[in-house]
Each structure stands twice: as C-alpha cells, then as structure tokens.
Amino acid sequence: MIKNKKVELFFVSALLLNLLPLSATAHLLTSFMLALLFFKGRVRVVVLIFIIFFGLAEKYSFIVVEHMFDTKASYVYETTAGTYFSDVKLEAGDVIAGKFVRKMTKYGINIYSSGNKYRFRLPLVSDLLYSRKNLSEKLYYSSGLKAGLTNALVMGDKNFLPDTLVDKFTVTGLNHLLAISGLHVGIILGGILWLLSFLHIKLRFLISLPFLILLVPFTGFKITVIRAVLFALIVMTAYFFDVKTDLKKMILFAAGIFMLINPEITNDISFLLSFSAVFGIVYFLRNRKENADRGRFSWFTEPAKAGVAATVFTSPFILYYFGNFNYMSVLNTVVMLPFISVLIILGLGCLVNPAILINPLVVFENLTKDVLNLLYEWTYSFFVLNKIDYNIFVTVIILMLLIVLLKRRILLLFVLLIPVIPQKNPDGIYIPKMIRSKGFIHIDGNKKEIFYKGWYSDFKYSFLPLAAELSVENFESGDINIYDGKNMYIKIQNKTKKFSNICVNKVSPECRYIFKTRSNTVNKKDYSKKHTYLIYKNHLEKGNIIQLSRYKDTIKVFKGGVVLID
C-alpha cells in the first residue's frame, strides 16, 4: 500500500502530471511510472489495471444518461463526459465507444463523433437509468407538480426545478446543497448502517457496499457522487482491514488517482469544488475534541465550522469561475441544512411508500421554499458579484497551500476578504457579445447604469459574467426585461429607461450615444454626425456607426473609441 508519508508527494506528482501539456498516451505512460514508483505488491497490479481500464474508458467512451433535446441535425444527450451530439437516436444506458472531438463551451463540454463509433448496452445500468427517469417523473407528477426541489435533491434531476429557485440558491450561497454529493451519500449510508445496527459494523459495511455503488448510476453519474462514494469506500475499506490512516491523506490519495486517470479533470469545476470542500472540512475539524467534549451547542457550532471550512477552500474557485459570493452563506447553510436533510429523507421515503408520504413531502417542500425566500430577502445585501482575474486566483491558491503546509489554520480566513478586492473599471459603455439579446452596462464615475432586453440564457451566461467582471451588482438606474425569466441577481435603485448620455431606440440632442436594439434601423434620413450609434448590424456604414456584430467578444465604448475586452 502507499505509505502515509509519501501521500503528499504522490498528490503533487499527479497534479503536476495533470497540468503538463501531454498527449493522452504520454499521460497514461507517465501514470504507469507514478504507480510503479509509489505502490508495491498486489496493490501496484490493481492500481495499474485500474488506470488502464478507467483511463482508456474515459478517453474513448462514455455512457448516455438521458435525452435532452433535438436539433435539425442532431439528437442531443447528457452523458458521463458532457453533452453529446449524435446523428442517431440513443437510449439511456448506451455505451458509445470510438474517437471523439470535445469542445469546451460556457455551458460545459460538447462532444462530437470523429470517425467510426460503436454502441452497446450495459443492462443493469440502463435499467437503473430507466428506473431513475420513471421514478423522477412519478414523484413530480404525483405531487401535483410541486416536488421539483425534492426531485433535484433525491434523483439529481433538475429538469423540474424553476430557474428562479436555482437563482435564489445561488444568491444565498446555497447552490452546493442542490448538488447530490457527500450529504446524500452520508444520509443513505447512515440510514443503512442504522437499519442494520444489530449486526457487526464490518458486516454492515459489506451489506451497504452494493447500495453505494448502485447510487452512482442511479443519480446520473454525477462527479460529486462518484467522489463521495469513492471516498466512503476508501474509508470503509481502511476500517474493515483495521488500517489506521489520516483522512486528509486519503482525500489527497483519492484526488491523485482521479488525476492519473483523467488528464483534464483539473479543468472540471465539480471535481475542484467537491474535493476542496471535503479537504477543507477535514482539515479544519479533524483535530477537534471528541463529540462528548464539544459542549451543548455542538449541534450548531460544528456545522458552522464545517460551513466556514468548505467556504474558505471553495471560494477562490467560485470567484474565479463564477464570480459570485455571499458572506452569509455559512449561516444560510446552517439554517437550511436541516430542511434539506429532512426533504431528502422524505423524498427517499416517497420512493418506497408515496401514498403515505407524498402530502407531508409537499408541505415540507413548500416550507423549505419559504425559508429560502426569507434567506434571499434577508441576506441579499451580503451578495457580491466579483470575478477575480487569473493572477489573483493563482496567488490566493499558492498562499493557501503555504498556510496549509505551515499549519497556520486561522490565516486561511483571509480568503474571505477576496470578494472586497476593488476592481478598476474605467468609464465607458460595456457591451457583451450577444446575438438574440441586447444590453449594456454604463459606468461614469460613481454612476452605474444598466440596460438589458432579451432571453434568460443570455442574461445568465453572457450578461451576468460581465457584471461579475466589473464587480457590480447594484446600479443607480436602469431597466432589465427578461422575456422567459426573472432577474434575481441585480438590484436597481431607480428603474427607468432613461440613461445619462445614452438613448435607447430614440434620438435626443443631449444623448451622445444612440443604442439600437434592432438591426438596420439607422438610415440616411435619421443619420446624424452628432451621435455615435451602437447597433448590432446596419446597412448604412459610417465612421460613427459601431456595428457590434463585427466584434467577437465584449467591447468597451468610450470617448477614445472601441476596445475589445478579453
């Protein structure tokens, strides 16, 4: 087995390997060398076989989880590797093998076939995924279309979850509770061990083993579930064979194995968040006193400490990738966690006996939503949009690693100051790259104005990231009109369609800029040299008519001209 004192070196070696620009073959060969270096005996053989099987399987195959939608040219499916665009119809549980092209988008990874491909089915897996779909729909419709939150928590199916509800979880810093992860695995494992409490603990571990493994396909092969189940299996195996080990080292060991298998996993935000959260919790709480010595308020203090730990270790990734943060997320987690836990238990119970538990489930889900609404109203003022740049991100990660190595735990709290780092935003009109929707953010000294008109998807994935990069969520004036959704992120003090120095779809002498939401609406008759026109596309071409379609990314318009914002 790998020696405890070498775990950190093994993890660092796997991380460096993951960061090197190697081909898949070179990565696999180097993984072999690391396995030979750090492992001995039969364990070395098992690990090598594990790397070969899962490494090749991850690179050249994936499992279809469910059908998403269709386009004119493709059938689109959610898979274990990303979103797959297929030229033929598939079913949940199909394994597709061959060569693929993977493209990273703002919505995730898109996969396209490249050459011949092969299709076969995994009977048990396909049955589980089929049952998951049926149970999910049965739970939702039997509740009178009111169990969307429970569906997401129990089945990992967010298809019935309203966007406004998801946005409230995000703003309150509770989005991590929506992901099926260690919380769910802990509840299920704890329930099984409790039901079998009359048996020896090792026998209970053996009986619970297949339930944990089947949980992975049943929840749709979520990386957070795979991580939680793998970690639970490692802990149970160590306990079963009476192996004494450090939980922190076991987490690093498991993360290293993942990185040996998949050379791109450090780009997976789910992997980064799940492992950093678990490591942070174990790092902060591992050396605490036993439960009997923690005092009468341990029911509150221990979850609060765990929440602080998870927040500290995940916040750099959240601020770099998503650009949002709520300072009250720890308290919100402590308040909401009991409701979420009970909802999961009721949801699992409904899968067994829906006739008795469906009404209590609906009542409790409504109560949980009411609590979420209160937290949203009470803690919105602590919510910030602030997407940190790469240099700050790398600096923070390095400082955190140094603090961990020096064992100065309390200094890690400095991470909570990152969201208040001031951003330098020069005056100008910032316009994100959008086609269907139109909008801008205007900064003029302390004055901040906003305009948006369009679709929810563009607002969330194109417009909000711009606000996060500019580190602003409160505006003095503006107007937001989302056709198919609601704005839950940005506050406007004075809702108006009048802007200083900017006219939207009209012309006024006091406006320097004319912003047009429709193309080809500036003609010779309306044209004036006194204004600068901002329009997506236009037949009439003049030096003061800026055609936004010509730019590939966000632009900033100011007195000196136009600048492309990377």
For each residue, the residues with C-beta under 8 A, 3 or more apart:
1: 39 40 43 243
2: 6 7 10 38 39 43 253
3: 6 7
4: 7 245 246 249
5:
6: 2 3 9 10 38
7: 2 3 4 10 11 246 249 252 253 256
8: 11 12 249 252
9: 6 12 13 38
10: 2 6 7 13 14 34 38 252 253 256
11: 7 8 14 15 252 253 255 256
12: 8 9 15 16
13: 9 10 16 17 34 38 256
14: 10 11 17 18 34 255 256 257 259 260
15: 11 12 18 19 256 259 266
16: 12 13 19 20
17: 13 14 20 22 27 30 31 34 259 260 263
18: 14 15 259 263 265 266
19: 15 16 266
20: 16 17 27
21:
22: 17 26 27 30 263
23: 26 27
24: 27 28 59 263
25: 28 29
26: 22 23 29 30
27: 17 20 22 23 24 30 31 263
28: 24 25 31 32 51 52 55 56
29: 25 26 32 33
30: 17 22 26 27 33 34
31: 17 27 28 34 35 51 55 260 261
32: 28 29 35 36 48 51
33: 29 30 36 37
34: 10 13 14 17 30 31 37 38 260
35: 31 32 38 39 44 47 48 51 260
36: 32 33 39 44 48
37: 33 34
38: 2 6 9 10 13 34 35
39: 1 2 35 36 43 44 47
40: 1 43 44
41: 44 45
42: 45 46
43: 1 2 39 40 46 47
44: 35 36 39 40 41 47 48
45: 41 42 48 49
46: 42 43 49 50
47: 35 39 43 44 50 51 257
48: 32 35 36 44 45 51 52
49: 45 46 52 53
50: 46 47 53 54 257 261
51: 28 31 32 35 47 48 54 55 260 261
52: 28 48 49 55 56
53: 49 50 56 57
54: 50 51 57 58 261
55: 28 31 51 52 58 59 260 261 262
56: 28 52 53 59 60
57: 53 54 60 61
58: 54 55 61 81 261 262
59: 24 55 56
60: 56 57 97 98 99 100
61: 57 58 95 96 97 98
62: 79 80 81 82 84 95 96 111
63: 79 80 93 94 95 96 122 125 217 221
64: 77 78 79 84 90 91 92 93 94 95 96
65: 77 78 79 80 92 129 220 221
66: 77 78 92 129 133 220
67: 75 76 77 78 90 92
68: 76 77 78 83
69: 76
70: 74 75 76
71: 74 76 85
72:
73: 85 87
74: 70 71 85 86 87
75: 67 70 85 86 87 88 89 90
76: 67 68 69 70 71 83 84 85 86
77: 64 65 66 67 68 83 84 86 90
78: 64 65 66 67 68 83 84 220
79: 62 63 64 65 82 83 84 96 111
80: 62 63 65 221
81: 58 62 84 100 102 109 111
82: 62 79 102 108 109 110 111
83: 68 76 77 78 79 107 108 109 110 111
84: 62 64 76 77 78 79 81 96 111 112
85: 71 73 74 75 76 110 111 112
86: 74 75 76 77 89 90 96 113
87: 73 74 75 113
88: 75
89: 75 86
90: 64 67 75 77 86 94 96 119
91: 64 94 121 126
92: 64 65 66 67 126 129 130 133
93: 63 64 121 122 123 125 126 127 128 129 130
94: 63 64 90 91 119 120 121 126
95: 61 62 63 64 119 120 121 122
96: 61 62 63 64 79 84 86 90 117 118 119
97: 60 61 117 118 119 120
98: 60 61 113 114 115 116 117 118
99: 60 113 114 115 116 117
100: 60 81 111 112 113 114
101: 111 112 113 114
102: 81 82 109 110 111
103: 109 110 111 112
104: 108 109 110 267
105: 108 109 110
106: 461 462
107: 83 110 461
108: 82 83 104 105
109: 81 82 83 102 103 104 105
110: 82 83 85 102 103 104 105 107
111: 62 79 81 82 83 84 85 100 101 102 103
112: 84 85 100 101 103
113: 86 87 98 99 100 101 117
114: 98 99 100 101
115: 98 99
116: 98 99
117: 96 97 98 99 113
118: 96 97 98
119: 90 94 95 96 97
120: 94 95 97
121: 91 93 94 95 126
122: 63 93 95 125 126
123: 93 126 127
124: 127 128 217
125: 63 93 122 128 129 217
126: 91 92 93 94 121 122 123 129 130
127: 93 123 124 130 131
128: 93 124 125 131 132 214 217 218
129: 65 66 92 93 125 126 132 133 217 218 220
130: 92 93 126 127 133 134
131: 127 128 134 135 218
132: 128 129 135 136 155 157 217 218 219 220
133: 66 92 129 130 136 137 157
134: 130 131 137 138
135: 131 132 138 139 155 351
136: 132 133 139 140 151 155 157 159 160
137: 133 134 140 141
138: 134 135 141 142 354
139: 135 136 142 143 147 150 151 154 155 347 350 351 354
140: 136 137 143 145 147 148 151 160
141: 137 138 144 145
142: 138 139 147 354 358
143: 139 140 146 147 150 358 361 362 365
144: 141 362
145: 140 141 148 160
146: 143 362 365 366
147: 139 140 142 143 150 151 160 347 350 358 361 362 365
148: 140 145 151 152 160 161 162 165
149: 152 153 161 165 343 365 368 369
150: 139 143 147 153 154 343 344 346 347 350 361 365
151: 136 139 140 147 148 154 155 157 158 159 160 161 347
152: 148 149 155 156 157 158 160 161 178
153: 149 150 177 178 180 184 340 343 344 347
154: 139 150 151 184 344 347 348 351
155: 132 135 136 139 151 152 219 220
156: 152 180 219 220 222 225
157: 132 133 136 151 152 160 220
158: 151 152 161 166 178
159: 136 151
160: 136 140 145 147 148 151 152 157
161: 148 149 151 152 158 165 166 178
162: 148 165 166
163: 166 167 456 460 485 486
164: 167 168 485 486 488
165: 148 149 161 162 168 169 369 372
166: 158 161 162 163 169 170 175 178
167: 163 164 170 171 460 486 488 489
168: 164 165 171 172 372 373 376 488
169: 165 166 172 174 175 177 178 372
170: 166 167 173 174 175 324 488 489
171: 167 168 324 326 376 380 383 488 489
172: 168 169 326 328 329 332 336 372 375 376 379 383
173: 170 311 325 326 328 329 330 332 333 379 383
174: 169 170 177 178 329 332 333 336 372 375
175: 166 169 170 178 179
176: 179 181 273 277 310 314 333
177: 153 169 174 183 333 336 337 340
178: 152 153 158 161 166 169 174 175
179: 175 176 222 224 270
180: 153 156 184 219 222 224 225
181: 176 184 185 222 224 225 227 228 274
182: 185 186 224 227 228 231 274 278
183: 177 186 187 337 340 341 344
184: 153 154 180 181 187 188 215 219 225 228 344
185: 181 182 188 189 212 215 225 228 229 232
186: 182 183 189 190 228
187: 183 184 190 191 341 344 345 348
188: 184 185 191 192 211 212 215 348
189: 185 186 192 193 208 212 232
190: 186 187 193 194
191: 187 188 194 195 345 348
192: 188 189 195 196 204 207 208 211
193: 189 190 196 197 201 204 208
194: 190 191 197
195: 191 192
196: 192 193 199 203 204 207 208
197: 193 194 204
198:
199: 196 203 204 207
200: 203 204
201: 193 204 205 239
202: 205 206 239 240
203: 196 199 200 206 207
204: 192 193 196 197 199 200 201 207 208
205: 201 202 208 209 236 239 240
206: 202 203 209 240
207: 192 196 199 203 204 210 211
208: 189 192 193 196 204 205 211 212 236
209: 205 206 212 213 233 236
210: 207 213 214
211: 188 192 207 208 214 215
212: 185 188 189 208 209 215 216 229 232 233
213: 209 210 216 229
214: 128 210 211 217 218
215: 184 185 188 211 212 218 219 225 229
216: 212 213 219 221 225 226 229
217: 63 124 125 128 129 132 214 220 221
218: 128 129 131 132 214 215
219: 132 155 156 180 184 215 216 222 225
220: 65 66 78 129 132 155 156 157 217
221: 63 65 80 216 217 225 226
222: 156 179 180 181 219 225 226 270
223: 226 227 268 270 271 274
224: 179 180 181 182 227 228 270 274
225: 156 180 181 184 185 215 216 219 221 222 228 229
226: 216 221 222 223 229 230
227: 181 182 223 224 230 231 254 258 271 274 275 278
228: 181 182 184 185 186 224 225 231 232 274
229: 185 212 213 215 216 225 226 232 233
230: 226 227 233 234 254
231: 182 227 228 234 235 250 251 254 278
232: 185 189 212 228 229 235 236
233: 209 212 229 230 236 237
234: 230 231 237 238 250 253 254
235: 231 232 238 239 247 250
236: 205 208 209 232 233 239 240
237: 233 234 240 241 243
238: 234 235 241 243 244 245 250
239: 201 202 205 235 236 242 243
240: 202 205 206 236 237
241: 237 238
242: 239
243: 1 237 238 239
244: 238
245: 4 238 249 250
246: 4 7 249 250 286
247: 235 250 251 282 286
248: 251 252 279 282 283 286
249: 4 7 8 245 246 252 253
250: 231 234 235 238 245 246 247 253 254
251: 231 247 248 254 255 275 278 279 282
252: 7 8 10 11 248 249 255 256 279
253: 2 7 10 11 234 249 250 256 257
254: 227 230 231 234 250 251 257 258 275
255: 11 14 251 252 258 259 275 279
256: 7 10 11 13 14 15 252 253 259 260
257: 14 47 50 253 254 260 261
258: 227 254 255 261 262 265 271 275
259: 14 15 17 18 255 256 262 263 265 266
260: 14 17 31 34 35 51 55 256 257
261: 31 50 51 54 55 58 257 258 265
262: 55 58 258 259 265
263: 17 18 22 24 27 259
264: 267 268
265: 18 258 259 261 262 268 271
266: 15 18 19 259 271 272
267: 104 264
268: 223 264 265 271 272
269: 272 273 317 321
270: 179 222 223 224 273 274
271: 223 227 258 265 266 268 274 275
272: 266 268 269 275 276 317
273: 176 269 270 276 277 314 317 318
274: 181 182 223 224 227 228 270 271 277 278
275: 227 251 254 255 258 271 272 278 279
276: 272 273 279 280 313 314 317
277: 176 273 274 280 281 309 310 313 314
278: 182 227 231 251 274 275 281 282
279: 248 251 252 255 275 276 282 283 313
280: 276 277 283 284 309 310 312 313 314
281: 277 278 284 285 306 309 310
282: 247 248 251 278 279 285 286
283: 248 279 280 286 309 313 404 409
284: 280 281 305 306 308 309 312 409
285: 281 282 288 302 305 306 309
286: 246 247 248 282 283
287:
288: 285 294 302 305
289: 293 294
290: 293 294
291: 294 298
292:
293: 289 290
294: 288 289 290 291 298 301 302
295: 298 301
296:
297: 300 301
298: 291 294 295 301 302
299: 302 303
300: 297 303 304 334
301: 294 295 297 298 304 305
302: 285 288 294 298 299 305 306
303: 299 300 306 307 333 334 337
304: 300 301 307 308 330 331 334
305: 284 285 288 301 302 308 309
306: 281 284 285 302 303 309 310
307: 303 304 310 311 329 330 331 333 334
308: 284 304 305 311 312 330 413
309: 277 280 281 283 284 285 305 306 312 313
310: 176 277 280 281 306 307 313 314
311: 173 307 308 314 315 329 330 416
312: 280 284 308 309 315 412 413 415 416
313: 276 277 279 280 283 309 310 400 412
314: 176 273 276 277 280 310 311 317 318
315: 311 312 318 319 325 415 416 418 419
316: 319 320 388 393 396 397 400 415 418
317: 269 272 273 276 314 320 321
318: 273 314 315 321 322 324 325
319: 315 316 322 323 324 325 386 387 388 393 418 419
320: 316 317 323 387 388 390 393
321: 269 317 318
322: 318 319 387 468
323: 319 320 385 386 387 388 465 468 469
324: 170 171 318 319 383 384 385 386 468 489
325: 173 315 318 319 329 383 384 386 418 419
326: 171 172 173 329 332 379 382 383 384
327: 382 384 416 419
328: 172 173 331 332 375 378 379 382
329: 172 173 174 307 311 325 326 332 333
330: 173 304 307 308 311 333 334
331: 304 307 328 334 335 379
332: 172 173 174 326 328 329 335 336 375 379
333: 173 174 176 177 303 307 329 330 336 337
334: 300 303 304 307 330 331 337
335: 331 332 338 371 375
336: 172 174 177 332 333 339 340 368 371 372 375
337: 177 183 303 333 334 340 341
338: 335 341 342
339: 336 342 343 364 367 368 371
340: 153 177 183 336 337 343 344 368
341: 183 187 337 338 344 345
342: 338 339 345 346 364
343: 149 150 153 339 340 346 347 361 364 365 368
344: 150 153 154 183 184 187 340 341 347 348
345: 187 191 341 342 348 349
346: 150 342 343 349 350 357 360 361 364
347: 139 147 150 151 153 154 343 344 350 351 361
348: 154 187 188 191 344 345 351 352
349: 345 346 352 353 357 361
350: 139 147 150 346 347 353 354 357 358 361
351: 135 139 154 347 348 354
352: 348 349
353: 349 350 356 357
354: 138 139 142 350 351 357 358
355: 358
356: 353
357: 346 349 350 353 354 360 361
358: 142 143 147 350 354 355 361 362
359: 362 363
360: 346 357 363 364
361: 143 147 150 343 346 347 349 350 357 358 364 365
362: 143 144 146 147 358 359 365 366
363: 359 360 366 367
364: 339 342 343 346 360 361 367 368
365: 143 146 147 149 150 343 361 362 368 369
366: 146 362 363 369 370
367: 339 363 364 370 371
368: 149 336 339 340 343 364 365 371 372
369: 149 165 365 366 372 373
370: 366 367 373 374
371: 335 336 339 367 368 374 375
372: 165 168 169 172 174 336 368 369 375 376
373: 168 369 370 376 377
374: 370 371 377 378
375: 172 174 328 332 335 336 371 372 378 379
376: 168 171 172 372 373 379 380 488
377: 373 374 380
378: 328 374 375
379: 172 173 326 328 331 332 375 376 382 383
380: 171 376 377 383 491
381:
382: 326 327 328 379
383: 171 172 173 324 325 326 379 380 473 489
384: 324 325 326 327 419 420 471 473
385: 323 324 464 467 468 471 472 473 489 490
386: 319 323 324 325 418 419 420 421 423 468 471
387: 319 320 322 323 465 468 469 471
388: 316 319 320 323 392 393 396 418 421
389: 392 393
390: 320 393 394
391: 394 395
392: 388 389 395 396 418 421
393: 316 319 320 388 389 390 396 397
394: 390 391 397 398
395: 391 392 398 399
396: 316 388 392 393 399 400 415 418
397: 316 393 394 400 401
398: 394 395 401 402
399: 395 396 402 403 414
400: 313 316 396 397 403 404 412 415
401: 397 398 404 405
402: 398 399 405 406
403: 399 400 406 408 409 411 412
404: 283 400 401 407 412
405: 401 402
406: 402 403
407: 404
408: 403 411 412
409: 283 284 403 412
410: 413
411: 403 408 414
412: 312 313 400 403 404 408 409 415
413: 308 312 410 416
414: 399 411 417
415: 312 315 316 396 400 412 418
416: 311 312 315 327 413 419
417: 414 420 421
418: 315 316 319 325 386 388 392 396 415 421
419: 315 319 325 327 384 386 416
420: 384 386 417
421: 386 388 392 417 418
422: 471
423: 386 469 470 471
424:
425: 443 470 471 472
426: 443 556 558
427: 443 444 445 558
428: 442 443 556 557 558 563
429: 440 441 442 502 513 534 556 557 558
430: 440 441 442 443 466 470 554 555 556 565
431: 439 440 534 548 554 555 556 557
432: 439 462 463 465 466 554
433: 462 548 551 552 553 554
434: 437 438 439 454 458 462 463
435: 536 549
436: 454 455 458
437: 434 452 453 454 455 458 459 462 463
438: 434 451 452 453 454 515 517 536
439: 431 432 434 450 451 452 453 454 459 463
440: 429 430 431 450 451 502 515 534
441: 429 430 448 449 450 466 467 470 472
442: 428 429 430 447 448 449 450 451 499 500 501 502
443: 425 426 427 428 430 447 448 470 472
444: 427 447 449 500 501
445: 427
446:
447: 442 443 444 476 500
448: 441 442 443 472 474 475 476
449: 441 442 444 475 476 477 478 499 500 502
450: 439 440 441 442 467 475 477 478 479 480 490 492
451: 438 439 440 442 478 479 480 497 499 502 504 515
452: 437 438 439 459 463 478 479 480 481 482 487
453: 437 438 439 479 481 517
454: 434 436 437 438 439 458 459 481 482 483
455: 436 437 458 459 482 483 484 485
456: 163 459 460 482 483 484 485
457: 460 461
458: 434 436 437 454 455 461 462 463
459: 437 439 452 454 455 456 462 463 464 480 482 485 487
460: 163 167 456 457 463 464
461: 106 107 457 458 464 465
462: 106 432 433 434 437 458 459 465 466
463: 432 434 437 439 452 458 459 460 466 467
464: 385 459 460 461 467 468 489 490
465: 323 387 432 461 462 468 469
466: 430 432 441 462 463 469 470 554
467: 385 441 450 463 464 470 472 473 489 490
468: 322 323 324 385 386 387 464 465 471
469: 323 387 423 465 466 565
470: 423 425 430 441 443 466 467
471: 384 385 386 387 422 423 425 468
472: 385 425 441 443 448 467 475
473: 383 384 385 467 489 490 491
474: 448 490 491 493
475: 448 449 450 472 478 490 491 492 493
476: 447 448 449 493 494
477: 449 450 492 493 494 495 496 498 499
478: 449 450 451 452 475 492 494 495 496 499
479: 450 451 452 453 492 495 496 497
480: 450 451 452 459 487 490 492
481: 452 453 454
482: 452 454 455 456 459 485 486 487
483: 454 455 456
484: 455 456
485: 163 164 455 456 459 482
486: 163 164 167 482
487: 452 459 480 482 490
488: 164 167 168 170 171 376
489: 167 170 171 324 383 385 464 467 473
490: 385 450 464 467 473 474 475 480 487
491: 380 473 474 475
492: 450 475 477 478 479 480 495
493: 474 475 476 477
494: 476 477 478
495: 477 478 479 492
496: 477 478 479 499
497: 451 479 504
498: 477
499: 442 449 451 477 478 496 502 503 504
500: 442 444 447 449
501: 442 444 510 511 512 513
502: 429 440 442 449 451 499 511 512 513 514 515
503: 499 506 507 508 511 513 514 515
504: 451 497 499 515 517
505: 515 516 517 518 521
506: 503 514
507: 503 511 514 526 528 531
508: 503 511
509: 530
510: 501
511: 501 502 503 507 508 514 531
512: 501 502 531 532
513: 429 501 502 503 531 532 533 534 557
514: 502 503 506 507 511 522 531 532 533 534
515: 438 440 451 502 503 504 505 534 535
516: 505 519 521 522 533 534 535 536 538
517: 438 453 504 505
518: 505 521
519: 516 535 536 537 538
520: 537 538 539
521: 505 516 518 526 535 538
522: 514 516 526 527 533 535 538 540 545
523: 526 527 539 540
524: 527 540
525:
526: 507 521 522 523
527: 522 523 524 533 540 542 545
528: 507 531
529: 544
530: 509
531: 507 511 512 513 514 528 544
532: 512 513 514 544 546 557
533: 513 514 516 522 527 538 542 544 545 546
534: 429 431 440 513 514 515 516 546 548 557
535: 515 516 519 521 522 538 545 546 547 548
536: 435 438 516 519 547 548 549
537: 519 520 547 548 549
538: 516 519 520 521 522 533 535 541 545 547
539: 520 523
540: 522 523 524 527 545
541: 538 545 547
542: 527 533 545
543:
544: 529 531 532 533
545: 522 527 533 535 538 540 541 542
546: 532 533 534 535 557 562
547: 535 536 537 538 541 550
548: 431 433 534 535 536 537 551 555
549: 435 536 537
550: 547
551: 433 548 555 562 564
552: 433 564
553: 433 564 565 566
554: 430 431 432 433 466 564 565
555: 430 431 548 551 562 563 564 565
556: 426 428 429 430 431 562 563 565
557: 428 429 431 513 532 534 546 561 562
558: 426 427 428 429 561 563
559:
560:
561: 557 558
562: 546 551 555 556 557
563: 428 555 556 558
564: 551 552 553 554 555
565: 430 469 553 554 555 556
566: 553
